[in-house]
């Protein structure tokens, strides 16, 4: 497995993603490092989106592009990239990051790949609750969103440990959607509403959009501000369909997830900042609330 960026960044107060390069040995890396630091400082002067969603697509195609012996190596690179991007987001002041880690539809992939992904998920859940310096650095609360019962028992147990170990953290939230689809989320919400009616906790006439929303997996998170999908595919793949319809900026980025960086995120955040006033007015008219580090 490729080495994780987490080890490199955990001791830095600066949001640049890796240890500071030396100008004499790596002048290009040195300049890039300080340029990124400067860009982040500039971005922090404007309103910061409080909830970002990521469809982390293109890991397998990236592995093929790089001629890796096994496409699963792309998933390892994808996890390293998640830590890098998460560090950028949380340092900027983003409060909630929601990631599409595994779709229910992904169970249809070859068994060997699914088994490897489940093992990777289990190991990373354990890492999150036992030795994740990134979680400690930003006081991250880890939430697992999805139909957990579909996961292997050992993965369920690891996920529960990660949630229990971080449930009192209040710095930021990482929503890990696994295994997830919007169809399943909305179905689960409606079932919960029906059960509440059957138990006498509400009347049928009380059911409205807000009630259904209160039973979604993302309940308690701020409105989704930006949804980003990598790999160049222009589709949402059944991810956060309910959440992204409320004046959310949707961006399809033409690079594979392991290639995504601050340079791809920069124009997206800038567009949000330039249109922040308009977005705030639209949500105000709709009776919605918009969160911002400047509000």
QUIKA-V621781 format. One record per backbone hydrogen bond with DSSP energy under -1.0 kcal/mol. CO is the residue of the C=O (numbers start at 1). NH is the residue of the N-H. Records with the same first field share a line. If there is no record, write none. Layout:
BEGIN
CO: NH / NH
END
This chain:
BEGIN
5: 9
6: 10
9: 12
22: 26
26: 30
27: 31
28: 32
29: 33
30: 34
31: 35
32: 36
33: 37
34: 38
35: 39
36: 40
37: 41
38: 42
39: 43
40: 44
42: 45
43: 46
50: 96
51: 225 / 226
52: 98
53: 228
54: 100
55: 57 / 230
57: 257
58: 62
59: 63
60: 64
61: 65
62: 66
63: 68
64: 67
70: 73
71: 74
72: 75 / 76
73: 77
74: 78
75: 79
76: 80
77: 81
78: 82
79: 83
80: 84
81: 85
82: 86
83: 87
84: 88
85: 89
86: 90
87: 91
88: 92
89: 93 / 94
95: 173
96: 52
97: 175
98: 54
99: 101 / 177
102: 180
103: 106
104: 107
105: 108
106: 109
110: 114
111: 115
112: 116
113: 117
114: 118
115: 119
116: 120
117: 121
118: 122
119: 123
120: 124
121: 125
122: 126
123: 127
124: 128
125: 129
126: 130
127: 131
132: 136
133: 137
134: 138
135: 140
139: 171 / 172
141: 174
143: 176
145: 178
146: 148
147: 150
148: 151
152: 156
153: 157
154: 158
155: 159
156: 160
157: 161
158: 162
159: 163
160: 164
161: 165
166: 169
172: 141
173: 97
174: 143
175: 99
176: 145
177: 101 / 102
179: 147
180: 104
181: 185
182: 186
183: 187
184: 188
185: 189
186: 190
187: 191
188: 192
189: 193
190: 194
191: 195
192: 196
193: 197
194: 198
195: 199
196: 201
197: 200
203: 206
204: 207
208: 212
209: 213
210: 214
212: 215
213: 216
216: 219
218: 221
225: 249
226: 53
227: 251
228: 55
229: 253
238: 182
240: 244
245: 247
249: 227
251: 229
253: 232 / 255
255: 231
256: 259
257: 260
261: 265
262: 266
265: 269
266: 270
267: 271
268: 272
269: 273
270: 274
271: 275
275: 279
276: 280
277: 281
278: 282
279: 283
280: 284
281: 285
282: 286
283: 288
284: 287
END
